[in-house]
Amino acid sequence: MHRPLPLAFLLVSLVASAQPYYPDAVWQRKNPAEGGVDAQRLKEAVDFAVAAESKNPRDLTLNHYQTFGREPHGNPIGPIKDRGEPTGVIVRRGYVVAEWGEPRRVDMTHSVTKSFLSSVAGVAYDRGLIRSIDDLVRDYVPPIQEQGKRELRYLFDTPHNRQITWNHLLRQTSDWEGTLWGKPDWADRPSDKPQEWLSRPRNAPGTAYKYNDVRVNVFALALLNVWRRPLPAVLKEAIMDPIGASTTWRWYGYENSWVVLDGELVQSVSGGGHWGGGMFIDAYDMARFGVLTLRRGKWKDRQLISEQWVQWALTPTPVQPSYGFMNWYNNRDRKLLPSAPASAFAHLGNGTNMIYVDPEHDLVAVVRWIERGALDEFVKRLLAAMKQ
């Protein structure tokens, strides 16, 4: 005769079963049925992603000169690596249920780098190094000495730049003016009116959105001066090691982005691959970061990034509602991914590289080297495979 289990034991078991699962150091896998996924429809989604491979060349140096390299000052100054074949990883409830291509291959992830960069800023805020995101950045950044140069650099010393806050930089609404690492702010995705490149009036910070990697790199340099440590080392210690990332990812800057910091030469990293550099990372490590953001900055028993920061990161920017903090794209207006829930969000980079995050379905999908126009159709097919 079996005795009934004590009520306390049942309650503990129920609570334990309700706790979300986090990937271990070694990924655990489930077949689609075990993960509550229709195997055939999942296969159709994967087959679609492979068939929708980016039409840009896999030779990313050639691709650079066909795209950003045609801009003024478009020469690359950071490393560029040829990419691999279409690749992806699907994680349901913390378990890998599908993978394709070369998920262990370390490739450029372009502007997904920005999501790592803004998360390092989040850790700085959580630790009190940045007191308020509405503080003026000029109050945190001293004069900067670039390698081999006697003159000091003042990033936030013009009348316009003195008004810029951390929030403006995070949302790409600063309209920062100047030149950094040999790249003028106007040279990134310039307008079709060259006569206005140097003479247009500045937008007051916060009033206009412009995706601009010069300003992202200004943000990275400012943040380096807050941490007084290389940002890749901060990211490794605060986020990547705790989530069990591999040792193969690297975060690069430029050949000329070295500064003297506390008597040592330190490289300021870039926020993407616009002129080379940025995060070089495999799909599994991207998926781990996706799970971290799915769990709102928590990993097992540790809150690596505060819930407050994640909430801010997903709050629409008034002048660009689909954009939160760089590079957290929300789907609240259903314009980014019409087939996805409004609660879904994505970390996006050129290529296209996407980390799709779907709290409603406890789902993370890393998709690499897919046509940008095919993203929603992929998500539509993926969600059609979710059974429960």
C-alpha positions in Angstrom: 0.0 0.0 0.0 1.4 3.4 -1.1 1.2 6.2 1.4 0.1 9.6 0.0 3.0 12.0 -0.5 3.2 14.8 2.2 1.6 18.1 1.0 4.8 20.0 1.6 6.6 17.6 -0.7 4.0 18.0 -3.4 4.2 21.8 -3.2 7.9 21.8 -3.5 7.7 19.5 -6.5 5.2 21.7 -8.2 7.3 24.8 -7.6 10.4 23.1 -8.9 8.6 21.9 -12.0 7.4 25.5 -12.7 10.9 26.9 -12.6 12.3 27.6 -16.1 15.1 25.5 -17.3 18.5 27.1 -18.2 21.0 25.5 -20.5 23.9 23.7 -18.7 27.5 24.1 -19.7 26.7 21.4 -22.3 23.5 22.0 -24.3 20.8 19.6 -23.6 18.6 18.5 -26.6 15.1 17.3 -27.0 13.4 16.0 -30.1 10.7 18.3 -31.4 7.8 16.2 -29.9 9.4 16.4 -26.4 9.7 20.1 -26.8 6.1 20.6 -27.8 7.0 21.2 -31.4 5.6 19.7 -34.6 8.6 18.0 -36.3 7.4 18.4 -39.9 6.5 22.1 -39.6 9.8 22.8 -37.8 11.6 21.1 -40.7 9.7 23.3 -43.1 10.8 26.4 -41.2 14.4 25.3 -41.2 14.3 24.4 -44.9 12.9 27.8 -45.6 15.7 29.6 -43.7 18.3 27.6 -45.6 16.6 28.4 -49.0 16.4 32.1 -48.1 20.1 32.5 -47.7 21.4 36.1 -48.1 22.1 37.0 -51.7 25.2 38.9 -50.6 28.5 37.2 -51.2 30.0 35.0 -48.5 33.2 36.9 -49.1 32.5 39.7 -46.6 35.4 41.9 -47.7 33.9 41.9 -51.2 30.4 42.5 -49.6 31.8 45.4 -47.6 33.1 47.2 -50.8 29.7 46.5 -52.4 27.8 48.2 -49.6 29.3 50.3 -46.7 32.6 50.6 -48.5 31.1 52.8 -51.1 30.3 55.5 -48.5 32.6 58.4 -47.9 35.5 57.2 -45.6 34.2 53.7 -46.2 37.5 51.9 -46.0 37.6 49.1 -43.4 39.7 49.6 -40.3 38.8 46.5 -38.3 39.0 42.7 -39.1 36.5 41.2 -41.6 36.0 37.4 -41.9 34.3 35.5 -44.6 31.0 34.0 -43.4 29.8 30.4 -43.4 26.6 28.8 -44.7 23.1 29.5 -43.5 23.0 28.6 -39.8 20.6 28.5 -36.9 19.7 27.1 -33.5 16.2 26.8 -32.1 15.8 26.7 -28.3 12.4 25.8 -26.8 12.1 25.9 -23.0 15.8 26.0 -22.7 16.5 22.9 -24.8 17.9 22.7 -28.3 15.2 21.3 -30.6 16.8 22.1 -34.0 20.1 23.2 -35.4 21.5 23.5 -38.9 24.5 24.8 -40.8 27.6 25.5 -38.8 26.4 26.5 -35.3 29.9 26.2 -33.8 31.5 28.4 -36.5 32.7 31.8 -35.2 31.4 34.5 -37.6 30.8 38.2 -37.5 27.5 39.1 -36.0 27.5 42.7 -37.1 25.0 44.9 -35.1 23.9 42.2 -32.8 27.1 43.4 -31.1 25.1 46.5 -30.0 22.9 44.4 -27.8 26.0 43.1 -26.0 27.3 46.7 -25.8 24.1 48.1 -24.3 24.0 45.2 -21.8 27.5 46.1 -20.6 26.1 49.6 -20.0 23.2 47.9 -18.1 25.7 46.2 -15.8 27.4 49.6 -15.2 24.0 51.1 -14.2 23.2 48.1 -11.9 26.6 48.5 -10.2 26.2 52.3 -9.7 28.9 53.3 -12.2 26.2 55.1 -14.1 23.8 56.8 -11.7 21.0 57.6 -14.1 20.5 57.0 -17.8 19.4 60.6 -18.0 22.7 61.9 -16.7 24.8 64.0 -19.1 27.6 61.8 -20.5 30.1 64.7 -20.4 30.1 64.4 -16.6 31.5 60.8 -16.9 34.1 61.1 -19.6 37.4 62.9 -19.1 39.7 64.1 -21.8 40.9 61.1 -23.8 44.5 60.5 -25.1 44.6 58.5 -28.3 47.6 56.3 -29.0 50.4 58.3 -30.5 48.7 61.7 -30.2 49.7 64.5 -28.0 46.4 66.5 -28.2 43.6 65.4 -25.9 40.2 64.4 -27.3 37.0 65.9 -25.8 34.0 63.8 -26.9 31.3 66.0 -25.4 32.6 69.5 -25.4 30.6 71.2 -28.2 27.4 73.1 -27.3 25.4 70.3 -28.9 27.3 67.4 -27.5 27.2 68.8 -24.0 23.4 68.1 -24.0 23.7 64.3 -24.7 22.6 61.8 -22.1 23.2 58.1 -21.8 19.6 57.5 -22.8 20.2 59.5 -26.0 23.2 57.3 -26.9 21.4 54.1 -26.1 18.5 55.0 -28.3 20.5 56.5 -31.2 18.8 59.8 -30.8 21.9 61.9 -29.8 22.9 63.4 -33.2 26.4 63.5 -31.7 28.7 65.6 -33.9 32.3 65.0 -34.7 34.8 62.5 -36.0 36.0 59.3 -34.3 38.6 56.8 -35.5 38.8 58.7 -38.8 35.1 58.4 -39.5 33.0 61.6 -39.4 29.5 61.2 -38.1 28.0 62.3 -41.5 29.8 59.6 -43.4 27.7 56.8 -42.0 24.7 56.2 -44.3 25.0 59.8 -45.6 22.0 61.6 -47.0 21.6 62.0 -50.8 22.4 65.8 -50.4 26.2 66.1 -50.1 25.9 69.9 -49.8 24.2 69.3 -46.4 26.6 66.8 -44.9 28.6 69.5 -43.1 26.1 72.3 -42.8 22.8 70.8 -41.7 21.4 72.1 -38.4 21.7 69.6 -35.5 18.6 68.0 -34.1 18.2 68.5 -30.3 19.1 65.3 -28.6 16.1 63.0 -28.2 14.1 64.5 -31.1 15.4 62.5 -34.1 16.5 58.9 -34.6 19.4 58.0 -36.8 21.1 54.6 -36.9 24.8 55.6 -36.9 27.8 53.5 -36.0 30.1 56.5 -35.4 27.8 57.5 -32.5 27.7 53.9 -31.3 31.5 53.9 -31.2 31.4 57.1 -29.2 29.1 55.3 -26.8 31.6 52.4 -26.5 34.5 54.8 -25.9 32.5 56.6 -23.2 31.6 53.4 -21.6 35.2 52.2 -21.6 36.1 55.3 -19.6 33.3 54.5 -17.1 34.5 50.9 -16.6 38.3 51.8 -16.9 38.6 48.2 -18.2 38.4 46.7 -21.7 34.8 46.1 -22.4 35.3 42.5 -23.7 36.8 41.6 -20.3 33.8 43.2 -18.6 31.4 41.3 -20.8 33.2 38.0 -20.2 33.2 38.4 -16.4 29.7 39.8 -16.0 27.7 38.0 -18.7 29.4 35.5 -20.9 31.1 33.3 -18.3 28.0 33.1 -16.1 25.7 32.0 -19.0 28.2 29.3 -19.9 29.4 30.8 -23.2 32.3 29.2 -25.0 35.8 30.6 -25.0 35.7 31.2 -28.8 33.9 34.5 -29.1 35.9 37.7 -29.6 35.0 41.4 -29.6 37.2 43.6 -31.8 37.8 47.2 -32.3 39.8 49.0 -35.0 43.5 49.2 -35.9 43.4 52.9 -34.7 41.0 52.7 -31.8 43.6 52.5 -29.1 43.7 54.9 -26.1 45.9 55.5 -23.1 43.8 54.5 -20.0 45.4 54.6 -16.6 48.9 54.4 -18.1 48.1 51.4 -20.4 47.0 51.0 -24.0 43.5 49.7 -24.3 41.5 49.1 -27.5 38.0 50.7 -27.7 35.8 48.1 -29.3 33.2 48.8 -32.1 29.5 48.3 -31.9 29.2 46.4 -35.1 30.9 45.4 -38.4 30.3 48.6 -40.4 34.0 49.1 -40.9 35.0 45.7 -39.7 35.3 44.5 -36.1 32.5 43.9 -33.6 31.6 40.6 -32.1 32.8 37.4 -33.7 30.7 34.6 -32.1 29.1 31.2 -32.8 25.3 30.5 -32.9 25.3 28.6 -29.6 26.7 31.6 -27.7 24.2 33.9 -29.4 21.4 31.5 -28.3 22.6 31.7 -24.7 22.4 35.4 -24.8 19.0 35.1 -26.3 17.9 32.9 -23.4 19.3 35.4 -20.9 17.2 38.2 -22.4 14.2 35.9 -22.6 14.5 35.4 -18.9 14.7 39.1 -18.4 18.4 39.2 -17.4 18.3 36.3 -15.0 20.4 33.1 -15.3 19.6 30.4 -12.9 19.8 32.0 -9.4 21.7 35.2 -10.6 20.2 38.4 -11.9 23.0 39.3 -14.4 21.2 42.3 -15.8 18.5 44.0 -13.8 14.8 43.6 -14.8 14.7 47.4 -14.7 17.3 47.6 -17.4 15.6 44.9 -19.6 12.3 46.9 -19.2 14.0 50.1 -20.4 15.7 48.2 -23.2 12.4 47.1 -24.5 10.6 50.4 -24.0 9.8 52.0 -27.4 11.9 55.0 -28.4 9.3 57.8 -29.0 10.7 58.9 -32.3 11.4 55.3 -33.4 8.8 53.0 -31.7 10.2 49.7 -32.9 13.6 50.5 -31.3 14.5 50.3 -27.6 18.1 50.4 -26.4 20.6 49.3 -29.1 19.9 46.7 -30.5 16.7 45.5 -28.8 13.9 45.7 -31.4 10.5 45.4 -29.9 7.4 44.1 -31.8 4.7 46.1 -30.0 3.3 47.6 -33.1 3.7 44.3 -35.0 5.6 46.1 -37.8 8.9 44.4 -37.3 7.6 40.9 -37.4 3.8 40.9 -38.2 3.5 37.1 -37.7 5.0 37.2 -34.2 3.3 38.2 -30.9 3.5 41.8 -29.8 5.6 40.6 -26.8 8.3 39.2 -29.0 11.6 41.1 -29.6 14.8 40.6 -31.6 18.5 41.4 -31.6 19.3 42.2 -35.2 22.4 42.7 -37.2 23.4 42.9 -40.9 23.9 39.7 -42.7 21.1 39.1 -41.7 21.9 37.9 -38.1 18.9 37.6 -35.8 18.3 36.4 -32.3 14.5 36.1 -32.1 13.1 36.0 -28.5 9.5 35.0 -27.9 8.4 34.9 -24.2 4.9 33.8 -25.1 6.3 30.5 -26.6 9.4 30.2 -24.4 11.4 30.3 -27.6 14.7 31.6 -28.9 15.7 31.3 -32.5 19.1 32.2 -33.8 19.1 32.6 -37.6 22.2 33.6 -39.5 22.8 34.7 -43.1 19.1 34.9 -44.2 17.6 37.6 -46.4 16.2 40.4 -44.3 12.9 40.3 -46.1 12.5 36.6 -45.3 12.6 37.0 -41.5 8.8 37.3 -40.9 8.0 34.4 -43.2 10.6 32.3 -41.2 9.0 33.3 -37.9 5.5 32.6 -39.3 6.6 29.0 -40.2 8.4 28.6 -36.9 5.4 29.6 -34.8 3.2 27.3 -36.9 5.3 24.4 -35.5 4.6 25.3 -31.8 2.0 22.9 -30.5 1.7 24.0 -26.9 
